[in-house]
Amino acid sequence: MESIEFVEKYAILALGVKKEPIPSEVHIQKELFILSNAKPDIKEHFNFEKHYLGPFSRTLSNIINAPVFVRNAFSIQKNKIALRENGEVEYRNILGQYSDQPKFQQLLSLMKLIRDIYDRLSSQEILFLVYETYPTFTEYSDVSDHLLKNKLVRERIIGSLFSKGAITEQRFRELLEETV
């Protein structure tokens, strides 16, 4: 399977594992980046590069805006990305094809876990976590200094992440110590 088709199917799966839309393109970009770091065998298909908003896959962005294999698969309304009817049909087809495979079930569980955690976060919060975890992706960023080095912004984001359960108490303390 070529990379464009692969990325399109993964985008459909990521959107299909929950009934709600993904909050923004920043979210789908970062959530699939996080997935690709958890499953390195898929990383090469996405080709994430350093970008002004952290890790960015041009292939993923193009597919979300103009799907190639499943026409009209995605809907973008008020920045939220959801599956249209064609995308939902393809999601069910993929499930039917692979649902008996344990690795596929693990993939779906991981995608749902990632969405459960990161969909609740603001774009600033998800970017903060990505920059903290993958600091090389701050290189071309327009916002990393503001998020990571502005003490008030940093403390607000860290507190919000902790209150939402996105970080543990230990990680909360570590991040606050790095703020001083």
C-alpha positions as CSV (number, residue, x, y, z in Angstrom):
1,M,0.0,0.0,0.0
2,E,1.4,3.4,-0.9
3,S,1.9,6.1,1.7
4,I,-0.9,8.3,0.6
5,E,-3.5,5.4,0.8
6,F,-1.9,4.3,4.1
7,V,-2.2,7.8,5.7
8,E,-5.7,8.2,4.4
9,K,-6.8,4.9,6.0
10,Y,-5.1,5.9,9.3
11,A,-6.9,9.3,9.3
12,I,-10.2,7.5,8.7
13,L,-9.4,5.1,11.6
14,A,-8.4,7.9,13.9
15,L,-11.6,9.7,13.2
16,G,-13.8,6.6,13.3
17,V,-12.7,5.3,16.7
18,K,-14.8,8.0,18.4
19,K,-18.1,9.4,17.4
20,E,-17.1,13.0,18.0
21,P,-15.0,15.1,15.6
22,I,-11.4,15.8,16.2
23,P,-11.1,19.4,17.5
24,S,-8.7,20.7,14.9
25,E,-6.0,20.0,12.3
26,V,-3.4,20.6,15.0
27,H,-5.0,17.8,17.0
28,I,-5.1,15.2,14.2
29,Q,-1.5,16.1,13.2
30,K,-0.2,15.8,16.8
31,E,-2.3,12.7,17.7
32,L,-1.1,10.8,14.6
33,F,2.4,12.0,15.3
34,I,2.1,10.6,18.9
35,L,0.7,7.4,17.4
36,S,3.6,7.1,14.9
37,N,6.1,7.4,17.8
38,A,4.3,4.6,19.7
39,K,4.3,2.5,16.5
40,P,7.5,3.3,14.6
41,D,6.6,1.0,11.7
42,I,4.0,3.6,10.5
43,K,6.2,6.6,11.0
44,E,7.8,6.6,7.5
45,H,4.4,6.9,5.8
46,F,3.6,10.2,7.5
47,N,6.9,11.9,7.0
48,F,6.5,14.3,9.9
49,E,8.7,17.4,9.6
50,K,9.6,20.4,11.7
51,H,7.1,23.1,11.2
52,Y,5.9,26.4,12.7
53,L,3.3,24.4,14.8
54,G,5.5,21.5,15.7
55,P,5.5,18.1,13.9
56,F,3.6,18.3,10.6
57,S,2.8,15.8,7.9
58,R,2.2,17.5,4.5
59,T,0.7,14.2,3.3
60,L,-1.8,14.1,6.2
61,S,-2.8,17.8,5.7
62,N,-3.4,17.3,1.9
63,I,-5.4,14.1,2.6
64,I,-7.6,15.8,5.2
65,N,-8.4,18.7,2.8
66,A,-8.6,16.6,-0.4
67,P,-8.8,12.8,0.1
68,V,-7.5,10.8,-2.8
69,F,-8.9,7.2,-2.3
70,V,-12.2,7.9,-0.5
71,R,-13.7,11.0,-2.0
72,N,-15.5,13.3,0.4
73,A,-14.3,11.2,3.3
74,F,-13.8,14.2,5.7
75,S,-15.8,17.1,6.8
76,I,-14.2,20.3,8.2
77,Q,-16.6,22.6,10.0
78,K,-15.5,25.3,12.4
79,N,-12.0,23.7,12.4
80,K,-13.4,20.3,13.6
81,I,-12.7,17.3,11.5
82,A,-15.2,14.5,11.2
83,L,-16.0,11.6,8.9
84,R,-18.6,12.1,6.2
85,E,-20.8,9.2,5.1
86,N,-18.2,7.9,2.6
87,G,-15.6,8.0,5.4
88,E,-17.9,6.1,7.7
89,V,-18.5,3.5,5.1
90,E,-14.7,3.1,4.6
91,Y,-14.2,2.9,8.4
92,R,-16.7,0.0,8.6
93,N,-15.0,-1.7,5.6
94,I,-11.6,-1.5,7.3
95,L,-13.1,-2.8,10.5
96,G,-14.7,-5.7,8.7
97,Q,-11.5,-6.5,6.9
98,Y,-9.1,-6.5,9.9
99,S,-11.2,-6.8,13.1
100,D,-10.3,-10.4,13.7
101,Q,-6.6,-9.5,13.9
102,P,-5.3,-8.8,17.5
103,K,-2.7,-6.2,16.3
104,F,-5.5,-4.3,14.6
105,Q,-7.6,-4.3,17.8
106,Q,-4.5,-3.0,19.7
107,L,-4.1,-0.2,17.1
108,L,-7.8,0.8,17.6
109,S,-7.4,0.8,21.4
110,L,-4.3,2.9,21.2
111,M,-6.0,5.4,18.8
112,K,-9.0,5.6,21.1
113,L,-6.7,6.2,24.1
114,I,-4.8,8.9,22.3
115,R,-8.1,10.6,21.2
116,D,-9.5,10.3,24.7
117,I,-6.5,12.1,26.2
118,Y,-5.7,14.7,23.6
119,D,-9.1,15.7,22.2
120,R,-9.8,17.3,25.6
121,L,-6.8,19.5,25.3
122,S,-6.5,22.9,23.7
123,S,-4.2,23.4,20.8
124,Q,-1.7,25.2,23.1
125,E,-1.8,22.3,25.6
126,I,-1.2,19.6,23.0
127,L,1.6,21.7,21.5
128,F,3.2,22.2,24.9
129,L,3.2,18.4,25.6
130,V,4.6,17.7,22.1
131,Y,7.4,20.3,22.5
132,E,8.2,19.1,26.0
133,T,8.4,15.5,24.8
134,Y,10.0,16.0,21.4
135,P,12.1,19.2,21.8
136,T,13.7,18.9,18.3
137,F,10.4,19.9,16.9
138,T,10.6,23.4,18.4
139,E,13.2,24.4,15.8
140,Y,10.9,26.2,13.3
141,S,8.0,26.7,15.7
142,D,6.3,30.1,15.9
143,V,4.9,29.4,19.3
144,S,7.3,27.1,21.3
145,D,9.1,30.0,23.0
146,H,5.8,31.5,24.1
147,L,4.5,28.1,25.4
148,L,7.7,26.8,27.0
149,K,9.6,30.0,28.2
150,N,6.8,32.4,29.2
151,K,6.5,31.6,32.9
152,L,2.9,32.6,33.3
153,V,1.7,30.8,30.2
154,R,3.8,27.7,31.1
155,E,2.4,27.5,34.6
156,R,-1.2,28.0,33.4
157,I,-0.8,25.2,30.8
158,I,0.9,22.8,33.3
159,G,-1.9,23.4,35.8
160,S,-4.6,22.9,33.2
161,L,-2.9,19.6,32.0
162,F,-2.8,18.3,35.5
163,S,-6.5,19.3,36.3
164,K,-7.6,17.5,33.1
165,G,-5.7,14.4,34.1
166,A,-3.3,14.6,31.0
167,I,-0.2,14.5,33.2
168,T,0.6,12.7,36.5
169,E,1.3,14.5,39.7
170,Q,5.0,13.5,39.3
171,R,5.1,15.0,35.8
172,F,3.3,18.1,37.0
173,R,6.0,18.6,39.7
174,E,8.8,18.0,37.2
175,L,7.4,20.5,34.7
176,L,6.9,23.1,37.4
177,E,10.5,22.6,38.6
178,E,11.7,23.2,35.1
179,T,9.8,26.5,35.1
180,V,11.9,28.1,37.8
